[in-house]
């Protein structure tokens, strides 16, 4: 929880990231808050803790899910992609249509669970073109944009950088940097991925460095927001640290914790 000033705070927001299909807890994540912020990764494609959950095991079974997790964890990405290709070859129907139907089923439940108001941006496993179909009044989608909440300016930048995982919403470093630049100076900078700092990008369970953004790190040092909030790395070496004047916080793997991070002022 963020530190609170003396007396009663005027504004309280709850922040979640990496929801990965946790509809039950998402439905109550905004209780007691003036707004909910969601930093992406709504979809559950494959649960690395429980290989029976997600789109992948629904299509191909738990045994294949276990195998592909083993390959990815061992950084044998080419073999993992080859396994995926073989499995998809045995599926009736167009791969894109099958995946879209599965994603739509999850989005229908997840977007219905968002409280009002919610401010959200995309994660690297999300499918941005579908969001506008499910976003209802009271949910504002932001990417490279700003919004004022309780007198503070929040900037949002979604998506991830290109990686061997080849997840749906990965973009190039220059495009990502342009979105960071478009946001400019804000009080709270909200992104899906962390700044490129080893302690913030290393996942201790997956045993690998995830992609963080150098442009985000430079912007934090240059513009000095009060907070930089992000997710993406489920089990980081450290969950929070200061970079100059900015408190950088991994708001947590909501799929497993079910608890939002709280900011009051």
BELVENWO-V597546 format. One record per backbone hydrogen bond with DSSP energy under -0.5 kcal/mol. CO is the residue of the C=O (numbers start at 1). NH is the residue of the N-H. If there is no record, write none. Layout:
((CO;NH) (CO;NH))
This chain:
((11;265) (12;34) (12;35) (13;263) (14;37) (15;261) (16;39) (17;254) (18;255) (19;22) (21;23) (22;26) (23;27) (25;28) (26;29) (28;31) (30;33) (35;14) (36;119) (37;16) (38;121) (40;18) (40;19) (41;20) (42;21) (43;45) (44;55) (45;56) (46;48) (50;53) (53;47) (54;58) (55;59) (56;60) (57;61) (61;65) (62;66) (63;67) (64;68) (65;69) (66;70) (67;71) (68;72) (69;73) (70;74) (71;76) (72;75) (75;77) (76;80) (77;81) (78;82) (79;83) (80;84) (81;85) (82;86) (83;87) (84;88) (85;89) (86;90) (87;90) (88;91) (94;98) (95;99) (96;100) (97;101) (98;102) (99;103) (100;104) (101;105) (102;106) (103;107) (104;108) (105;109) (106;110) (107;111) (108;112) (109;113) (110;113) (110;114) (111;114) (117;36) (118;140) (119;38) (120;142) (122;159) (123;126) (124;169) (126;128) (127;130) (127;131) (128;131) (128;132) (130;133) (130;134) (131;134) (131;135) (136;139) (138;117) (138;118) (138;140) (139;141) (140;120) (145;156) (147;154) (149;152) (152;149) (152;154) (153;187) (153;188) (154;147) (155;190) (156;144) (156;145) (157;192) (159;193) (160;171) (163;166) (167;170) (168;170) (169;160) (171;162) (172;176) (173;177) (174;178) (175;179) (176;180) (177;181) (178;182) (179;183) (180;184) (187;226) (187;227) (188;155) (188;190) (189;191) (189;229) (190;157) (192;231) (194;213) (195;197) (197;200) (197;201) (198;202) (199;237) (199;238) (201;203) (201;210) (202;204) (202;237) (203;207) (203;208) (208;203) (208;210) (210;212) (212;214) (213;196) (213;217) (214;218) (215;219) (216;220) (217;221) (218;222) (219;223) (220;224) (226;247) (227;189) (228;249) (229;191) (230;251) (231;233) (232;234) (233;236) (235;204) (239;250) (241;248) (242;244) (243;246) (246;243) (246;248) (247;228) (247;249) (248;241) (249;230) (249;251) (252;254) (253;256) (253;257) (254;258) (261;15) (262;2) (263;13))
